Amino acid sequence: MFPEYRDLISTLKTQDAHFQRKFNEHNQLDEEIKQLEKRVGSDFNPAVKELKSKKLHLKEEIYQILKSHS
């Protein structure tokens, strides 16, 4: 996610607890979605769709944080 911000992400993960929480939550959702898709096999499942929506929202928040620090 956001390879152009790789160094900044590394820094923020160690220095900004809010950023670290958002980043970890995004990764946890990503893993949860992958596991559900393996079992359910479809992103049309309402649970998967809701998780993907939350993940996208977190990604947008993370991007805004990165932009504000660059």
Jmol script that loads the backbone (N, CA, C; Angstrom):
load data "model"
ATOM      1  N   MET A   1       0.852  -1.178   0.000  1.00  0.00           N
ATOM      2  CA  MET A   1       0.000   0.000   0.000  1.00  0.00           C
ATOM      3  C   MET A   1       0.891   1.232   0.000  1.00  0.00           C
ATOM      4  N   PHE A   2       0.681   2.109  -0.927  1.00  0.00           N
ATOM      5  CA  PHE A   2       1.388   3.387  -1.057  1.00  0.00           C
ATOM      6  C   PHE A   2       2.909   3.226  -1.046  1.00  0.00           C
ATOM      7  N   PRO A   3       3.458   2.540  -2.038  1.00  0.00           N
ATOM      8  CA  PRO A   3       4.916   2.326  -2.061  1.00  0.00           C
ATOM      9  C   PRO A   3       5.715   3.626  -2.097  1.00  0.00           C
ATOM     10  N   GLU A   4       5.132   4.680  -2.615  1.00  0.00           N
ATOM     11  CA  GLU A   4       5.828   5.962  -2.679  1.00  0.00           C
ATOM     12  C   GLU A   4       6.020   6.576  -1.288  1.00  0.00           C
ATOM     13  N   TYR A   5       5.288   6.054  -0.315  1.00  0.00           N
ATOM     14  CA  TYR A   5       5.383   6.550   1.065  1.00  0.00           C
ATOM     15  C   TYR A   5       6.027   5.514   2.002  1.00  0.00           C
ATOM     16  N   ARG A   6       6.727   4.559   1.446  1.00  0.00           N
ATOM     17  CA  ARG A   6       7.276   3.457   2.239  1.00  0.00           C
ATOM     18  C   ARG A   6       8.086   3.947   3.442  1.00  0.00           C
ATOM     19  N   ASP A   7       8.985   4.890   3.227  1.00  0.00           N
ATOM     20  CA  ASP A   7       9.825   5.386   4.322  1.00  0.00           C
ATOM     21  C   ASP A   7       8.991   6.120   5.365  1.00  0.00           C
ATOM     22  N   LEU A   8       8.079   6.945   4.907  1.00  0.00           N
ATOM     23  CA  LEU A   8       7.222   7.683   5.832  1.00  0.00           C
ATOM     24  C   LEU A   8       6.337   6.730   6.636  1.00  0.00           C
ATOM     25  N   ILE A   9       5.824   5.700   5.997  1.00  0.00           N
ATOM     26  CA  ILE A   9       5.003   4.709   6.693  1.00  0.00           C
ATOM     27  C   ILE A   9       5.811   4.047   7.806  1.00  0.00           C
ATOM     28  N   SER A  10       7.035   3.662   7.498  1.00  0.00           N
ATOM     29  CA  SER A  10       7.897   3.041   8.511  1.00  0.00           C
ATOM     30  C   SER A  10       8.113   3.972   9.693  1.00  0.00           C
ATOM     31  N   THR A  11       8.352   5.233   9.402  1.00  0.00           N
ATOM     32  CA  THR A  11       8.560   6.217  10.467  1.00  0.00           C
ATOM     33  C   THR A  11       7.304   6.394  11.298  1.00  0.00           C
ATOM     34  N   LEU A  12       6.176   6.594  10.635  1.00  0.00           N
ATOM     35  CA  LEU A  12       4.932   6.846  11.358  1.00  0.00           C
ATOM     36  C   LEU A  12       4.481   5.637  12.183  1.00  0.00           C
ATOM     37  N   LYS A  13       4.767   4.444  11.699  1.00  0.00           N
ATOM     38  CA  LYS A  13       4.387   3.251  12.457  1.00  0.00           C
ATOM     39  C   LYS A  13       5.115   3.180  13.788  1.00  0.00           C
ATOM     40  N   THR A  14       6.283   3.789  13.881  1.00  0.00           N
ATOM     41  CA  THR A  14       7.038   3.753  15.132  1.00  0.00           C
ATOM     42  C   THR A  14       6.851   5.006  15.979  1.00  0.00           C
ATOM     43  N   GLN A  15       6.379   6.101  15.357  1.00  0.00           N
ATOM     44  CA  GLN A  15       6.311   7.371  16.074  1.00  0.00           C
ATOM     45  C   GLN A  15       4.907   7.925  16.279  1.00  0.00           C
ATOM     46  N   ASP A  16       3.914   7.351  15.629  1.00  0.00           N
ATOM     47  CA  ASP A  16       2.556   7.886  15.693  1.00  0.00           C
ATOM     48  C   ASP A  16       1.579   6.759  16.009  1.00  0.00           C
ATOM     49  N   ALA A  17       1.129   6.708  17.261  1.00  0.00           N
ATOM     50  CA  ALA A  17       0.252   5.618  17.708  1.00  0.00           C
ATOM     51  C   ALA A  17      -1.063   5.592  16.929  1.00  0.00           C
ATOM     52  N   HIS A  18      -1.607   6.770  16.607  1.00  0.00           N
ATOM     53  CA  HIS A  18      -2.860   6.835  15.840  1.00  0.00           C
ATOM     54  C   HIS A  18      -2.667   6.202  14.462  1.00  0.00           C
ATOM     55  N   PHE A  19      -1.586   6.583  13.785  1.00  0.00           N
ATOM     56  CA  PHE A  19      -1.294   6.019  12.466  1.00  0.00           C
ATOM     57  C   PHE A  19      -1.092   4.510  12.571  1.00  0.00           C
ATOM     58  N   GLN A  20      -0.342   4.089  13.567  1.00  0.00           N
ATOM     59  CA  GLN A  20      -0.073   2.662  13.740  1.00  0.00           C
ATOM     60  C   GLN A  20      -1.371   1.875  13.928  1.00  0.00           C
ATOM     61  N   ARG A  21      -2.310   2.403  14.719  1.00  0.00           N
ATOM     62  CA  ARG A  21      -3.605   1.735  14.919  1.00  0.00           C
ATOM     63  C   ARG A  21      -4.365   1.615  13.599  1.00  0.00           C
ATOM     64  N   LYS A  22      -4.416   2.713  12.845  1.00  0.00           N
ATOM     65  CA  LYS A  22      -5.130   2.694  11.553  1.00  0.00           C
ATOM     66  C   LYS A  22      -4.486   1.693  10.594  1.00  0.00           C
ATOM     67  N   PHE A  23      -3.171   1.713  10.529  1.00  0.00           N
ATOM     68  CA  PHE A  23      -2.436   0.823   9.636  1.00  0.00           C
ATOM     69  C   PHE A  23      -2.674  -0.640  10.014  1.00  0.00           C
ATOM     70  N   ASN A  24      -2.586  -0.942  11.297  1.00  0.00           N
ATOM     71  CA  ASN A  24      -2.809  -2.316  11.763  1.00  0.00           C
ATOM     72  C   ASN A  24      -4.250  -2.757  11.538  1.00  0.00           C
ATOM     73  N   GLU A  25      -5.184  -1.865  11.776  1.00  0.00           N
ATOM     74  CA  GLU A  25      -6.594  -2.194  11.555  1.00  0.00           C
ATOM     75  C   GLU A  25      -6.853  -2.499  10.077  1.00  0.00           C
ATOM     76  N   HIS A  26      -6.239  -1.716   9.196  1.00  0.00           N
ATOM     77  CA  HIS A  26      -6.368  -1.950   7.751  1.00  0.00           C
ATOM     78  C   HIS A  26      -5.839  -3.332   7.397  1.00  0.00           C
ATOM     79  N   ASN A  27      -4.670  -3.679   7.924  1.00  0.00           N
ATOM     80  CA  ASN A  27      -4.078  -4.978   7.623  1.00  0.00           C
ATOM     81  C   ASN A  27      -4.908  -6.127   8.190  1.00  0.00           C
ATOM     82  N   GLN A  28      -5.484  -5.942   9.373  1.00  0.00           N
ATOM     83  CA  GLN A  28      -6.336  -6.969   9.953  1.00  0.00           C
ATOM     84  C   GLN A  28      -7.593  -7.181   9.108  1.00  0.00           C
ATOM     85  N   LEU A  29      -8.183  -6.091   8.644  1.00  0.00           N
ATOM     86  CA  LEU A  29      -9.358  -6.208   7.775  1.00  0.00           C
ATOM     87  C   LEU A  29      -9.000  -6.924   6.478  1.00  0.00           C
ATOM     88  N   ASP A  30      -7.836  -6.601   5.929  1.00  0.00           N
ATOM     89  CA  ASP A  30      -7.389  -7.236   4.698  1.00  0.00           C
ATOM     90  C   ASP A  30      -7.293  -8.750   4.890  1.00  0.00           C
ATOM     91  N   GLU A  31      -6.710  -9.158   5.993  1.00  0.00           N
ATOM     92  CA  GLU A  31      -6.576 -10.588   6.273  1.00  0.00           C
ATOM     93  C   GLU A  31      -7.937 -11.241   6.497  1.00  0.00           C
ATOM     94  N   GLU A  32      -8.804 -10.568   7.208  1.00  0.00           N
ATOM     95  CA  GLU A  32     -10.150 -11.089   7.456  1.00  0.00           C
ATOM     96  C   GLU A  32     -10.921 -11.261   6.146  1.00  0.00           C
ATOM     97  N   ILE A  33     -10.800 -10.291   5.261  1.00  0.00           N
ATOM     98  CA  ILE A  33     -11.466 -10.359   3.951  1.00  0.00           C
ATOM     99  C   ILE A  33     -10.938 -11.553   3.156  1.00  0.00           C
ATOM    100  N   LYS A  34      -9.625 -11.728   3.147  1.00  0.00           N
ATOM    101  CA  LYS A  34      -9.031 -12.857   2.415  1.00  0.00           C
ATOM    102  C   LYS A  34      -9.561 -14.188   2.935  1.00  0.00           C
ATOM    103  N   GLN A  35      -9.643 -14.312   4.263  1.00  0.00           N
ATOM    104  CA  GLN A  35     -10.136 -15.553   4.852  1.00  0.00           C
ATOM    105  C   GLN A  35     -11.609 -15.787   4.510  1.00  0.00           C
ATOM    106  N   LEU A  36     -12.412 -14.742   4.586  1.00  0.00           N
ATOM    107  CA  LEU A  36     -13.832 -14.878   4.237  1.00  0.00           C
ATOM    108  C   LEU A  36     -14.011 -15.239   2.770  1.00  0.00           C
ATOM    109  N   GLU A  37     -13.231 -14.623   1.909  1.00  0.00           N
ATOM    110  CA  GLU A  37     -13.358 -14.903   0.473  1.00  0.00           C
ATOM    111  C   GLU A  37     -12.964 -16.336   0.153  1.00  0.00           C
ATOM    112  N   LYS A  38     -12.032 -16.884   0.906  1.00  0.00           N
ATOM    113  CA  LYS A  38     -11.659 -18.285   0.699  1.00  0.00           C
ATOM    114  C   LYS A  38     -12.830 -19.202   1.032  1.00  0.00           C
ATOM    115  N   ARG A  39     -13.519 -18.869   2.132  1.00  0.00           N
ATOM    116  CA  ARG A  39     -14.637 -19.718   2.571  1.00  0.00           C
ATOM    117  C   ARG A  39     -15.897 -19.442   1.770  1.00  0.00           C
ATOM    118  N   VAL A  40     -16.204 -18.175   1.582  1.00  0.00           N
ATOM    119  CA  VAL A  40     -17.450 -17.791   0.921  1.00  0.00           C
ATOM    120  C   VAL A  40     -17.272 -17.806  -0.594  1.00  0.00           C
ATOM    121  N   GLY A  41     -16.106 -17.350  -1.055  1.00  0.00           N
ATOM    122  CA  GLY A  41     -15.808 -17.394  -2.473  1.00  0.00           C
ATOM    123  C   GLY A  41     -16.418 -16.271  -3.288  1.00  0.00           C
ATOM    124  N   SER A  42     -16.961 -15.264  -2.634  1.00  0.00           N
ATOM    125  CA  SER A  42     -17.589 -14.197  -3.397  1.00  0.00           C
ATOM    126  C   SER A  42     -17.516 -12.885  -2.638  1.00  0.00           C
ATOM    127  N   ASP A  43     -17.200 -11.808  -3.364  1.00  0.00           N
ATOM    128  CA  ASP A  43     -17.200 -10.502  -2.714  1.00  0.00           C
ATOM    129  C   ASP A  43     -18.596  -9.879  -2.749  1.00  0.00           C
ATOM    130  N   PHE A  44     -19.575 -10.642  -3.213  1.00  0.00           N
ATOM    131  CA  PHE A  44     -20.959 -10.163  -3.197  1.00  0.00           C
ATOM    132  C   PHE A  44     -21.632 -10.481  -1.869  1.00  0.00           C
ATOM    133  N   ASN A  45     -20.932 -11.223  -1.040  1.00  0.00           N
ATOM    134  CA  ASN A  45     -21.425 -11.521   0.295  1.00  0.00           C
ATOM    135  C   ASN A  45     -21.515 -10.223   1.072  1.00  0.00           C
ATOM    136  N   PRO A  46     -22.629  -9.954   1.744  1.00  0.00           N
ATOM    137  CA  PRO A  46     -22.792  -8.683   2.469  1.00  0.00           C
ATOM    138  C   PRO A  46     -21.705  -8.437   3.526  1.00  0.00           C
ATOM    139  N   ALA A  47     -21.267  -9.481   4.206  1.00  0.00           N
ATOM    140  CA  ALA A  47     -20.221  -9.312   5.226  1.00  0.00           C
ATOM    141  C   ALA A  47     -18.911  -8.870   4.584  1.00  0.00           C
ATOM    142  N   VAL A  48     -18.567  -9.488   3.465  1.00  0.00           N
ATOM    143  CA  VAL A  48     -17.332  -9.134   2.765  1.00  0.00           C
ATOM    144  C   VAL A  48     -17.435  -7.712   2.228  1.00  0.00           C
ATOM    145  N   LYS A  49     -18.577  -7.390   1.695  1.00  0.00           N
ATOM    146  CA  LYS A  49     -18.781  -6.045   1.147  1.00  0.00           C
ATOM    147  C   LYS A  49     -18.619  -4.985   2.234  1.00  0.00           C
ATOM    148  N   GLU A  50     -19.168  -5.241   3.415  1.00  0.00           N
ATOM    149  CA  GLU A  50     -19.061  -4.285   4.518  1.00  0.00           C
ATOM    150  C   GLU A  50     -17.609  -4.137   4.971  1.00  0.00           C
ATOM    151  N   LEU A  51     -16.894  -5.249   5.068  1.00  0.00           N
ATOM    152  CA  LEU A  51     -15.489  -5.195   5.470  1.00  0.00           C
ATOM    153  C   LEU A  51     -14.648  -4.443   4.442  1.00  0.00           C
ATOM    154  N   LYS A  52     -14.938  -4.663   3.172  1.00  0.00           N
ATOM    155  CA  LYS A  52     -14.199  -3.952   2.117  1.00  0.00           C
ATOM    156  C   LYS A  52     -14.462  -2.456   2.189  1.00  0.00           C
ATOM    157  N   SER A  53     -15.670  -2.087   2.529  1.00  0.00           N
ATOM    158  CA  SER A  53     -16.005  -0.675   2.675  1.00  0.00           C
ATOM    159  C   SER A  53     -15.219  -0.055   3.834  1.00  0.00           C
ATOM    160  N   LYS A  54     -15.157  -0.756   4.964  1.00  0.00           N
ATOM    161  CA  LYS A  54     -14.383  -0.277   6.110  1.00  0.00           C
ATOM    162  C   LYS A  54     -12.906  -0.166   5.754  1.00  0.00           C
ATOM    163  N   LYS A  55     -12.404  -1.158   5.028  1.00  0.00           N
ATOM    164  CA  LYS A  55     -10.994  -1.159   4.632  1.00  0.00           C
ATOM    165  C   LYS A  55     -10.688   0.035   3.729  1.00  0.00           C
ATOM    166  N   LEU A  56     -11.570   0.316   2.801  1.00  0.00           N
ATOM    167  CA  LEU A  56     -11.374   1.459   1.905  1.00  0.00           C
ATOM    168  C   LEU A  56     -11.371   2.759   2.694  1.00  0.00           C
ATOM    169  N   HIS A  57     -12.274   2.888   3.643  1.00  0.00           N
ATOM    170  CA  HIS A  57     -12.331   4.087   4.474  1.00  0.00           C
ATOM    171  C   HIS A  57     -11.011   4.262   5.247  1.00  0.00           C
ATOM    172  N   LEU A  58     -10.503   3.181   5.800  1.00  0.00           N
ATOM    173  CA  LEU A  58      -9.230   3.251   6.518  1.00  0.00           C
ATOM    174  C   LEU A  58      -8.087   3.632   5.580  1.00  0.00           C
ATOM    175  N   LYS A  59      -8.106   3.072   4.393  1.00  0.00           N
ATOM    176  CA  LYS A  59      -7.057   3.397   3.414  1.00  0.00           C
ATOM    177  C   LYS A  59      -7.085   4.881   3.082  1.00  0.00           C
ATOM    178  N   GLU A  60      -8.259   5.436   2.941  1.00  0.00           N
ATOM    179  CA  GLU A  60      -8.387   6.866   2.665  1.00  0.00           C
ATOM    180  C   GLU A  60      -7.874   7.694   3.837  1.00  0.00           C
ATOM    181  N   GLU A  61      -8.178   7.266   5.066  1.00  0.00           N
ATOM    182  CA  GLU A  61      -7.672   7.963   6.247  1.00  0.00           C
ATOM    183  C   GLU A  61      -6.143   7.909   6.296  1.00  0.00           C
ATOM    184  N   ILE A  62      -5.597   6.732   6.024  1.00  0.00           N
ATOM    185  CA  ILE A  62      -4.146   6.560   6.030  1.00  0.00           C
ATOM    186  C   ILE A  62      -3.508   7.469   4.989  1.00  0.00           C
ATOM    187  N   TYR A  63      -4.096   7.527   3.820  1.00  0.00           N
ATOM    188  CA  TYR A  63      -3.561   8.380   2.760  1.00  0.00           C
ATOM    189  C   TYR A  63      -3.567   9.851   3.176  1.00  0.00           C
ATOM    190  N   GLN A  64      -4.635  10.283   3.816  1.00  0.00           N
ATOM    191  CA  GLN A  64      -4.705  11.683   4.268  1.00  0.00           C
ATOM    192  C   GLN A  64      -3.617  11.973   5.302  1.00  0.00           C
ATOM    193  N   ILE A  65      -3.383  11.029   6.193  1.00  0.00           N
ATOM    194  CA  ILE A  65      -2.312  11.206   7.184  1.00  0.00           C
ATOM    195  C   ILE A  65      -0.967  11.301   6.482  1.00  0.00           C
ATOM    196  N   LEU A  66      -0.732  10.425   5.533  1.00  0.00           N
ATOM    197  CA  LEU A  66       0.539  10.447   4.800  1.00  0.00           C
ATOM    198  C   LEU A  66       0.727  11.756   4.059  1.00  0.00           C
ATOM    199  N   LYS A  67      -0.330  12.219   3.399  1.00  0.00           N
ATOM    200  CA  LYS A  67      -0.234  13.493   2.663  1.00  0.00           C
ATOM    201  C   LYS A  67       0.068  14.650   3.612  1.00  0.00           C
ATOM    202  N   SER A  68      -0.502  14.627   4.798  1.00  0.00           N
ATOM    203  CA  SER A  68      -0.293  15.724   5.735  1.00  0.00           C
ATOM    204  C   SER A  68       1.128  15.748   6.304  1.00  0.00           C
ATOM    205  N   HIS A  69       1.814  14.603   6.237  1.00  0.00           N
ATOM    206  CA  HIS A  69       3.188  14.518   6.750  1.00  0.00           C
ATOM    207  C   HIS A  69       4.244  14.633   5.658  1.00  0.00           C
ATOM    208  N   SER A  70       3.835  14.734   4.431  1.00  0.00           N
ATOM    209  CA  SER A  70       4.837  14.768   3.352  1.00  0.00           C
ATOM    210  C   SER A  70       5.058  16.179   2.840  1.00  0.00           C
TER     211      SER A  70
END
end "model"
wireframe off; spacefill off
backbone 0.3
color backbone group
